[in-house]
Amino acid sequence: MKRWLLSVLMVFIAINSPQLMAQTKDKSARDDVITIYFARHGKTLLNTFDRVQGWADSPLTDEGKQVARYLGEGLKEINFDRFYSSDAGRQRETMAVILQQAGVSDYHLTELTGLREAFFGSFEGGYNKDMANSSAHELGLADSKALFKAMKAGSLPVSKSQDSLAKSDPQHLAENYKQVKTRTQAALATIIENAKNDGDKNILVISSGTAIQIMISDLTNNPAKNLPLSNAAVVKIIYRDGKYSIPEIGTMKYVEAGKQALENN
């Protein structure tokens, strides 16, 4: 009788082992998924004055705070495990407004200098059109209007625009594409490594437009990567099995959903 039961048990295990292993593997794969929501900060005073704002900093305007509230409302259903920004005040302030709107009060913000905006050298604090004119001439374009037109069309790779800007800086202080990519991708790798160690699944990061564009520039073939990011726009990155996918680039759907929800209330 015992031999008969043992035989039945062995047959059962033989039949079901592949299914059990597959289920375990599927669960493990799901558990390894890490989703990171990168958002650009809200509108600032320097944005309003159309001034260059890289490592230079300024506070959010009322409009900037409002769009951050919309984003917070639009993201409130997501259970975030960790929060990151650089040491820039506009990024910290944006995060604070978002989380207050989302009802998150007890949180720790990890600051990584690698998440700073690109450094624009001696152009910092000056007018954007003057920096764009210099960059345009380096690229063989007529003027700032031609440069902005190419950027808005997504026909100018962010690598070329940043390198031309760096070359045209009279003081030779501005970061080039490789410098920005190296530090922003190092920050991304740190976020992923921390998530693996701590079991984080959903992460919210506030950074800046050009920095985010450059960070994802060689992680996706989606041409949307070259389009400038609006204030509070989101880039969603999914990490699985050592690989990145970027299903959303520059989406405003979270802001729009949050705005609609608040207006309906």
C-alpha positions in Angstrom: 0.0 0.0 0.0 2.8 2.4 0.9 4.6 1.6 -2.4 1.4 2.4 -4.3 1.0 5.8 -2.6 4.7 6.6 -3.2 4.3 5.7 -6.9 1.2 8.0 -7.2 3.0 10.8 -5.4 6.0 10.5 -7.7 3.8 10.6 -10.8 2.0 13.7 -9.4 5.2 15.5 -8.8 6.6 14.6 -12.3 3.5 15.9 -13.9 3.2 19.1 -11.9 6.8 20.1 -11.4 7.1 22.0 -14.7 4.0 23.9 -14.0 5.1 24.7 -10.4 8.5 25.8 -11.7 6.9 28.0 -14.4 4.6 29.6 -11.8 7.5 30.2 -9.5 9.5 31.7 -12.4 6.6 33.9 -13.4 6.2 35.2 -9.9 9.9 35.8 -9.6 9.8 37.8 -12.9 6.9 39.9 -11.6 8.7 40.5 -8.3 11.8 41.8 -10.2 9.9 44.6 -12.0 10.7 48.1 -10.8 8.8 51.1 -12.1 10.2 54.5 -11.9 8.2 57.7 -12.6 10.5 60.6 -13.6 8.8 63.9 -13.5 10.1 67.4 -14.5 9.7 70.0 -11.8 7.0 72.7 -11.9 7.3 76.1 -13.5 9.8 78.4 -11.8 10.5 82.1 -11.7 13.5 81.7 -14.1 11.2 79.7 -16.5 8.8 82.6 -16.4 11.5 85.1 -17.2 12.8 82.8 -20.0 16.2 82.6 -18.3 18.7 79.7 -18.4 18.2 77.4 -15.4 20.6 74.5 -15.1 22.5 74.5 -11.8 21.1 78.0 -11.2 17.9 77.7 -9.2 14.6 79.5 -8.4 11.4 78.8 -6.6 8.2 77.6 -8.1 5.6 80.1 -9.2 1.9 79.8 -8.3 1.4 78.1 -11.7 4.2 75.7 -11.0 2.7 74.8 -7.6 -0.7 74.2 -9.2 0.6 71.9 -11.9 2.5 70.0 -9.2 -0.8 69.6 -7.3 -2.5 68.3 -10.4 0.4 65.8 -10.8 0.1 64.7 -7.1 -3.6 64.1 -7.5 -3.0 62.1 -10.7 -0.4 59.9 -9.0 -2.1 59.5 -5.7 -3.4 56.0 -6.4 0.2 54.7 -6.9 1.8 53.3 -3.8 5.4 54.7 -4.0 8.1 53.0 -2.0 10.9 55.6 -2.4 11.4 59.3 -3.4 14.3 60.9 -5.1 15.4 64.3 -6.4 18.6 66.3 -6.8 19.7 69.0 -4.4 17.9 71.7 -6.4 15.3 73.6 -4.5 12.8 73.6 -7.4 12.9 69.8 -7.5 12.5 69.4 -3.7 9.6 71.9 -3.7 7.9 70.1 -6.5 8.1 66.8 -4.7 6.8 68.4 -1.5 3.7 69.8 -3.3 3.1 66.5 -5.1 3.2 64.4 -1.9 1.1 66.8 0.1 -1.6 66.6 -2.6 -1.3 62.8 -2.6 -1.7 62.7 1.1 1.8 61.4 1.8 3.3 63.1 4.9 5.8 60.7 6.4 8.5 60.2 3.7 12.2 60.4 3.2 13.6 62.2 0.2 16.9 60.9 -1.1 18.9 63.5 -2.9 21.3 62.5 -5.7 23.4 65.3 -7.3 23.5 63.1 -10.5 19.8 64.1 -11.0 20.7 67.8 -11.4 19.8 69.6 -14.6 22.5 69.9 -17.2 25.1 72.6 -16.3 24.9 75.4 -18.9 28.2 77.1 -17.9 28.5 80.8 -18.5 25.0 80.9 -20.0 23.4 80.2 -16.6 21.0 82.9 -15.6 21.1 84.6 -19.0 18.3 84.6 -21.6 17.5 81.3 -23.3 17.5 83.0 -26.7 21.1 84.1 -26.3 22.3 80.6 -25.4 20.2 79.2 -28.3 21.7 81.6 -30.8 25.2 80.5 -29.8 24.2 76.9 -30.0 22.5 77.4 -33.4 25.5 79.0 -35.0 27.6 76.1 -33.8 25.2 73.7 -35.6 25.1 75.8 -38.7 21.6 77.0 -38.1 20.4 80.6 -38.7 19.4 81.6 -35.2 17.6 80.6 -32.0 14.2 80.4 -33.8 15.6 77.7 -36.1 17.0 75.8 -33.2 13.8 75.9 -31.1 11.8 74.8 -34.2 14.1 71.8 -34.7 13.9 70.9 -31.0 10.1 71.2 -30.9 9.8 69.0 -34.0 12.0 66.4 -32.3 14.4 66.5 -35.3 17.4 67.6 -33.3 18.9 64.8 -31.1 19.5 66.0 -27.6 23.1 64.8 -27.9 23.8 67.3 -30.7 22.0 70.2 -29.0 23.9 69.7 -25.7 27.3 69.2 -27.4 26.8 72.3 -29.5 25.8 74.3 -26.4 28.9 73.1 -24.6 31.2 74.0 -27.5 29.7 77.5 -27.8 30.1 78.3 -24.2 32.7 81.2 -24.1 34.0 80.0 -20.7 34.1 76.3 -21.7 32.3 75.4 -18.5 29.0 73.9 -19.8 28.6 70.1 -19.6 28.6 68.1 -22.8 26.3 65.3 -23.6 28.6 62.5 -22.4 29.1 64.2 -19.0 25.4 64.6 -18.4 24.6 61.1 -19.6 27.3 59.5 -17.4 26.1 61.1 -14.1 22.3 60.8 -14.8 22.6 57.1 -15.8 24.8 56.5 -12.7 22.0 58.0 -10.6 19.5 55.8 -12.3 21.7 52.7 -11.6 21.9 53.8 -7.9 18.1 54.0 -7.8 17.7 50.5 -9.3 20.4 49.0 -7.0 18.7 50.5 -3.9 15.3 49.2 -5.1 16.7 45.7 -5.5 18.2 45.8 -2.0 15.1 47.3 -0.3 12.4 45.6 -2.4 11.1 48.9 -3.8 8.6 48.5 -6.7 7.3 52.0 -7.5 9.6 55.0 -7.3 9.0 58.7 -7.8 11.8 60.9 -9.0 11.8 64.7 -9.7 14.5 66.0 -12.0 14.8 68.4 -14.9 14.0 68.4 -18.6 17.3 68.2 -20.4 18.8 65.8 -17.7 15.9 63.4 -18.1 16.1 63.6 -21.9 19.8 62.8 -21.9 19.4 60.0 -19.4 17.0 58.1 -21.6 18.7 59.1 -24.9 20.2 55.7 -25.6 17.8 53.6 -23.6 15.0 53.8 -26.2 14.5 54.2 -29.9 11.3 56.2 -29.5 11.7 59.5 -31.3 9.7 61.2 -28.6 12.9 61.2 -26.5 14.1 64.3 -28.4 11.0 66.3 -27.7 11.4 68.9 -24.9 9.6 68.0 -21.7 6.8 70.2 -20.3 6.7 71.2 -16.6 5.4 68.2 -14.6 5.6 65.8 -17.7 6.3 62.2 -16.8 8.7 59.7 -18.2 7.9 56.2 -17.0 10.7 53.7 -16.9 10.3 50.0 -16.3 13.3 47.8 -15.2 13.0 44.1 -15.6 15.7 41.4 -15.9 18.5 43.9 -16.3 16.8 45.8 -19.1 15.0 49.1 -19.4 11.8 49.9 -21.3 10.2 53.3 -21.5 6.5 53.0 -22.3 5.7 56.7 -21.6 7.8 59.7 -22.6 6.7 63.2 -21.7 3.1 62.2 -20.9 0.8 64.8 -19.3 -2.0 62.3 -18.6 -1.3 62.2 -14.9 -1.5 66.0 -14.7 -4.7 66.0 -16.8 -6.3 63.3 -14.7 -5.4 65.1 -11.5 -6.8 68.4 -12.9 -10.0 66.8 -13.9 -10.4 65.1 -10.5 -9.9 68.3 -8.6 -12.2 70.3 -10.8 -14.9 67.7 -10.4 -14.6 67.9 -6.7 
